[in-house]
Amino acid sequence: MVTTTKDRILEEAAKLFTEKGYEATSVQDLAEALGLSKAALYHHFRSKEEILYEVSLLALRGLVEAGERALKEPDPKRALLAFMQGHARFFEENYPFFVTMLQGIKSLSPERRAQTVALRDRHEDNLRRILRWGMEQGAFRKVDVALTGRAILSMLNWMIRWFRPGGPMRAGEVAGFYCDLILRGLEDGDS
């Protein structure tokens, strides 16, 4: 696979932003890590914030795609599992991009933050659609969809604090365990 300079910049930036934090990483740090001049970086991106924005968009688009694949499942329980495992797998396979997006959103300008929040909300809406579908089908008991969606995403997103790719468990396995816990709380006692 051919990697462009722009791709290399985004990958290295995501790693540095994850390790050091967005605010603590300078353009000079990034240029040195890539073996480029600051001028070469500015040829591809106008600012450090633009790099953060592009990293965030890539992460959010990947999450949205994973969530939309889950909506194609034939039943809501399988869709919920597919959503959670897709989210977790994307997190594991794109760890620096995911962590940078999740932690860096507050550092974006209001306009760029609004665009990333719109993608984040789309991802969350896909989850809410699955939850509503499950309730309509009688597979899940009636719950507050917004609150339940936030709880599920909080469980998955909090993995950035303790999960490390290459560890003893895969992120999809963790999501499967979480999903089992959630489904047992969502199942309608009459079915």
C-alpha positions in Angstrom: 0.0 0.0 0.0 1.4 3.4 -1.0 1.3 5.9 1.8 1.3 9.6 0.8 3.1 12.2 2.7 -0.2 13.6 3.9 -1.2 10.1 5.2 2.2 9.8 7.0 1.6 13.2 8.6 -1.8 12.2 9.9 -0.6 8.9 11.2 2.4 10.4 13.0 0.3 13.2 14.4 -2.3 10.8 15.7 0.5 8.9 17.5 2.1 12.0 19.0 -1.2 13.5 20.0 -2.1 10.2 21.7 1.2 10.0 23.5 1.8 13.6 24.4 -1.6 15.2 24.0 -2.6 17.7 21.3 -1.7 20.8 23.2 1.7 19.5 24.3 2.7 18.4 20.7 4.3 21.2 18.7 4.5 21.4 14.9 8.3 21.1 15.4 7.8 17.8 17.2 5.8 16.5 14.4 8.2 17.7 11.7 11.1 16.1 13.6 9.3 12.8 14.0 8.6 12.7 10.2 12.0 14.0 9.2 10.4 16.9 7.4 10.7 20.7 7.7 7.9 22.7 9.2 7.5 24.3 5.8 6.9 20.8 4.3 4.2 20.2 6.9 2.5 23.5 6.1 2.6 22.6 2.5 0.1 19.8 3.3 -1.8 21.4 6.2 -2.3 25.0 7.1 -2.2 24.4 10.9 -1.8 21.9 13.6 -5.5 22.2 14.2 -6.3 21.3 10.6 -4.3 18.1 11.2 -6.3 17.3 14.4 -9.5 18.0 12.4 -8.5 15.6 9.6 -7.5 12.9 12.1 -10.9 13.4 13.9 -12.9 13.2 10.7 -11.1 10.0 9.6 -11.9 8.4 13.0 -15.5 9.5 13.1 -16.2 8.4 9.5 -14.8 5.0 10.3 -17.1 4.7 13.3 -20.1 5.8 11.3 -19.4 3.2 8.6 -19.1 0.5 11.3 -22.4 1.6 12.8 -24.2 1.6 9.4 -23.0 -1.9 8.7 -24.6 -3.0 12.0 -27.9 -1.6 10.9 -28.0 -4.3 8.1 -28.2 -7.1 10.6 -31.5 -9.1 10.5 -32.4 -8.6 14.1 -31.8 -5.9 16.8 -29.8 -8.1 19.2 -27.4 -9.0 16.4 -27.4 -5.4 15.3 -26.5 -4.2 18.8 -23.6 -6.7 19.0 -22.4 -5.8 15.5 -22.5 -2.1 16.4 -20.6 -2.6 19.6 -18.0 -4.9 18.1 -17.6 -2.7 15.1 -17.0 0.3 17.3 -14.5 -1.6 19.4 -12.7 -3.1 16.5 -12.4 0.3 14.8 -11.0 1.6 18.1 -8.4 -1.2 18.3 -7.3 -1.1 14.7 -7.1 2.7 14.6 -6.1 3.4 18.2 -4.2 6.6 17.8 -6.8 8.1 15.5 -9.6 7.1 17.9 -7.9 8.4 21.0 -6.9 11.7 19.3 -10.4 12.3 18.1 -12.0 11.5 21.5 -9.6 13.6 23.5 -8.9 16.4 21.0 -12.4 17.4 20.1 -12.4 20.1 22.7 -9.3 21.7 21.0 -11.1 22.3 17.7 -12.5 25.7 16.6 -16.3 26.0 17.1 -16.9 25.5 13.3 -14.8 22.4 13.1 -16.1 21.1 16.4 -19.6 21.4 15.1 -18.7 19.3 12.0 -17.1 16.6 14.1 -20.0 16.6 16.6 -22.4 16.2 13.7 -20.6 13.0 12.7 -20.4 11.8 16.3 -24.2 12.4 16.6 -24.8 10.4 13.4 -22.9 7.5 15.0 -24.9 7.8 18.2 -28.1 8.0 16.2 -27.3 4.7 14.5 -27.1 3.2 17.9 -30.4 4.8 19.0 -32.1 3.4 15.9 -31.0 -0.1 16.9 -32.3 0.4 20.4 -35.7 1.7 19.1 -35.9 -1.1 16.6 -35.3 -3.6 19.4 -38.0 -2.1 21.6 -40.5 -2.0 18.6 -39.8 -5.7 18.0 -40.2 -6.6 21.7 -36.6 -7.8 21.9 -35.7 -5.0 24.3 -37.7 -3.6 27.2 -38.7 0.0 27.0 -35.8 2.2 28.1 -34.7 5.8 27.7 -33.0 5.5 24.3 -30.8 8.5 24.7 -29.6 7.5 28.1 -29.0 3.9 27.1 -27.1 4.9 24.0 -24.9 7.2 26.0 -24.2 4.4 28.5 -23.2 2.0 25.8 -20.9 4.5 24.1 -19.4 5.5 27.5 -18.5 1.9 28.1 -16.9 1.5 24.7 -15.2 4.9 24.7 -13.8 4.5 28.3 -11.7 1.6 26.9 -9.2 4.3 25.9 -8.2 4.4 29.6 -7.3 0.8 30.1 -7.3 -1.2 26.8 -4.1 -1.6 24.8 -4.0 -3.2 21.4 -2.0 -6.4 21.5 -3.1 -7.2 25.0 -4.6 -10.5 26.2 -8.1 -9.6 24.9 -9.2 -8.2 21.6 -11.5 -5.1 21.7 -14.3 -7.1 19.9 -14.2 -9.6 22.8 -14.6 -6.9 25.3 -17.5 -5.4 23.3 -19.1 -8.9 23.2 -18.9 -9.1 27.0 -20.3 -5.6 27.4 -23.1 -6.4 24.9 -24.0 -9.6 26.9 -24.3 -7.5 30.0 -26.4 -4.9 28.3 -28.7 -7.4 26.6 -29.5 -9.1 29.8 -30.6 -5.7 31.1 -32.6 -4.9 27.9 -34.3 -8.2 27.4 -38.1 -8.1 27.9 -38.8 -10.4 30.8 -41.9 -11.8 29.0 -40.0 -13.1 25.9 
